[in-house]
Amino acid sequence: MKKTSRSATAVSDRPAAKSENIFKRLVRFFREVVAELRKVIWPNRKQLTTYTLVVLAFVTVMTAFIFGLDLAFVQGVSWLFG
């Protein structure tokens, strides 16, 4: 069977899009940002406090864990290489 080759160029029926002014694009961007932020369900004060405490506790635990690993590795290297 013989394969037929097709042209790689695509022809579009619509005209090339004209680039908008940079200021119009910025204004549209900020309007879209405000519209998206209005859709956000913001946490109340109790939820925010809970989330903050959870994050702080997690960071504290992970810091202690990394510190412990670092201390163990330093002791191990000191023991190994004297």
Phi and psi restraints in degrees (value plus and minus 20) as a CYANA .aco file:
   2 LYS   PHI    -117.0   -77.0
   2 LYS   PSI     111.7   151.7
   3 LYS   PHI    -105.5   -65.5
   3 LYS   PSI     119.1   159.1
   4 THR   PHI    -117.1   -77.1
   4 THR   PSI     119.5   159.5
   5 SER   PHI    -112.3   -72.3
   5 SER   PSI     124.0   164.0
   6 ARG   PHI    -133.2   -93.2
   6 ARG   PSI     133.2   173.2
   7 SER   PHI     -91.1   -51.1
   7 SER   PSI     119.4   159.4
   8 ALA   PHI    -103.7   -63.7
   8 ALA   PSI     -28.2    11.8
   9 THR   PHI    -109.8   -69.8
   9 THR   PSI     115.5   155.5
  10 ALA   PHI    -126.0   -86.0
  10 ALA   PSI     116.3   156.3
  11 VAL   PHI    -125.1   -85.1
  11 VAL   PSI     107.0   147.0
  12 SER   PHI    -121.1   -81.1
  12 SER   PSI     125.2   165.2
  13 ASP   PHI    -102.0   -62.0
  13 ASP   PSI     -40.1    -0.1
  14 ARG   PHI    -111.5   -71.5
  14 ARG   PSI     130.1   170.1
  15 PRO   PHI     -92.3   -52.3
  15 PRO   PSI     141.5   181.5
  16 ALA   PHI     -82.6   -42.6
  16 ALA   PSI     116.8   156.8
  17 ALA   PHI     -90.3   -50.3
  17 ALA   PSI     113.5   153.5
  18 LYS   PHI    -102.6   -62.6
  18 LYS   PSI     113.6   153.6
  19 SER   PHI     -90.3   -50.3
  19 SER   PSI     114.1   154.1
  20 GLU   PHI     -97.5   -57.5
  20 GLU   PSI     140.8   180.8
  21 ASN   PHI     -81.7   -41.7
  21 ASN   PSI     124.7   164.7
  22 ILE   PHI     -80.9   -40.9
  22 ILE   PSI     -56.1   -16.1
  23 PHE   PHI     -90.6   -50.6
  23 PHE   PSI     -57.0   -17.0
  24 LYS   PHI     -85.4   -45.4
  24 LYS   PSI     -59.4   -19.4
  25 ARG   PHI     -86.2   -46.2
  25 ARG   PSI     -60.1   -20.1
  26 LEU   PHI     -84.3   -44.3
  26 LEU   PSI     -63.5   -23.5
  27 VAL   PHI     -82.8   -42.8
  27 VAL   PSI     -63.7   -23.7
  28 ARG   PHI     -82.9   -42.9
  28 ARG   PSI     -61.4   -21.4
  29 PHE   PHI     -79.7   -39.7
  29 PHE   PSI     -68.1   -28.1
  30 PHE   PHI     -87.7   -47.7
  30 PHE   PSI     -53.7   -13.7
  31 ARG   PHI     -84.6   -44.6
  31 ARG   PSI     -60.2   -20.2
  32 GLU   PHI     -87.5   -47.5
  32 GLU   PSI     -56.8   -16.8
  33 VAL   PHI     -83.0   -43.0
  33 VAL   PSI     -65.8   -25.8
  34 VAL   PHI     -83.1   -43.1
  34 VAL   PSI     -60.9   -20.9
  35 ALA   PHI     -83.0   -43.0
  35 ALA   PSI     -60.0   -20.0
  36 GLU   PHI     -89.8   -49.8
  36 GLU   PSI     -57.8   -17.8
  37 LEU   PHI     -87.3   -47.3
  37 LEU   PSI     -45.8    -5.8
  38 ARG   PHI     -91.2   -51.2
  38 ARG   PSI     -41.6    -1.6
  39 LYS   PHI    -101.6   -61.6
  39 LYS   PSI     -35.2     4.8
  40 VAL   PHI     -91.0   -51.0
  40 VAL   PSI     117.7   157.7
  41 ILE   PHI    -114.2   -74.2
  41 ILE   PSI      86.6   126.6
  42 TRP   PHI    -100.4   -60.4
  42 TRP   PSI     123.5   163.5
  43 PRO   PHI     -93.5   -53.5
  43 PRO   PSI     131.0   171.0
  44 ASN   PHI    -101.8   -61.8
  44 ASN   PSI     159.9   199.9
  45 ARG   PHI     -83.0   -43.0
  45 ARG   PSI     -59.4   -19.4
  46 LYS   PHI     -85.4   -45.4
  46 LYS   PSI     -65.0   -25.0
  47 GLN   PHI     -83.5   -43.5
  47 GLN   PSI     -61.8   -21.8
  48 LEU   PHI     -82.7   -42.7
  48 LEU   PSI     -61.7   -21.7
  49 THR   PHI     -83.7   -43.7
  49 THR   PSI     -63.4   -23.4
  50 THR   PHI     -81.9   -41.9
  50 THR   PSI     -68.4   -28.4
  51 TYR   PHI     -81.3   -41.3
  51 TYR   PSI     -60.6   -20.6
  52 THR   PHI     -84.0   -44.0
  52 THR   PSI     -64.2   -24.2
  53 LEU   PHI     -85.4   -45.4
  53 LEU   PSI     -57.8   -17.8
  54 VAL   PHI     -83.8   -43.8
  54 VAL   PSI     -63.9   -23.9
  55 VAL   PHI     -84.6   -44.6
  55 VAL   PSI     -64.7   -24.7
  56 LEU   PHI     -83.3   -43.3
  56 LEU   PSI     -60.5   -20.5
  57 ALA   PHI     -84.7   -44.7
  57 ALA   PSI     -63.3   -23.3
  58 PHE   PHI     -82.9   -42.9
  58 PHE   PSI     -64.3   -24.3
  59 VAL   PHI     -83.4   -43.4
  59 VAL   PSI     -60.5   -20.5
  60 THR   PHI     -83.4   -43.4
  60 THR   PSI     -65.4   -25.4
  61 VAL   PHI     -83.4   -43.4
  61 VAL   PSI     -65.0   -25.0
  62 MET   PHI     -86.4   -46.4
  62 MET   PSI     -56.1   -16.1
  63 THR   PHI     -83.9   -43.9
  63 THR   PSI     -64.0   -24.0
  64 ALA   PHI     -83.8   -43.8
  64 ALA   PSI     -60.0   -20.0
  65 PHE   PHI     -83.5   -43.5
  65 PHE   PSI     -67.6   -27.6
  66 ILE   PHI     -84.4   -44.4
  66 ILE   PSI     -60.4   -20.4
  67 PHE   PHI     -80.9   -40.9
  67 PHE   PSI     -63.5   -23.5
  68 GLY   PHI     -82.6   -42.6
  68 GLY   PSI     -63.4   -23.4
  69 LEU   PHI     -82.0   -42.0
  69 LEU   PSI     -63.9   -23.9
  70 ASP   PHI     -81.8   -41.8
  70 ASP   PSI     -64.5   -24.5
  71 LEU   PHI     -82.7   -42.7
  71 LEU   PSI     -61.9   -21.9
  72 ALA   PHI     -84.4   -44.4
  72 ALA   PSI     -62.1   -22.1
  73 PHE   PHI     -86.8   -46.8
  73 PHE   PSI     -58.8   -18.8
  74 VAL   PHI     -83.3   -43.3
  74 VAL   PSI     -64.8   -24.8
  75 GLN   PHI     -83.4   -43.4
  75 GLN   PSI     -60.5   -20.5
  76 GLY   PHI     -84.5   -44.5
  76 GLY   PSI     -63.5   -23.5
  77 VAL   PHI     -88.0   -48.0
  77 VAL   PSI     -59.7   -19.7
  78 SER   PHI     -82.9   -42.9
  78 SER   PSI     -61.3   -21.3
  79 TRP   PHI     -87.8   -47.8
  79 TRP   PSI     -59.9   -19.9
  80 LEU   PHI     -90.7   -50.7
  80 LEU   PSI     -64.7   -24.7
  81 PHE   PHI    -121.1   -81.1
  81 PHE   PSI     -22.7    17.3
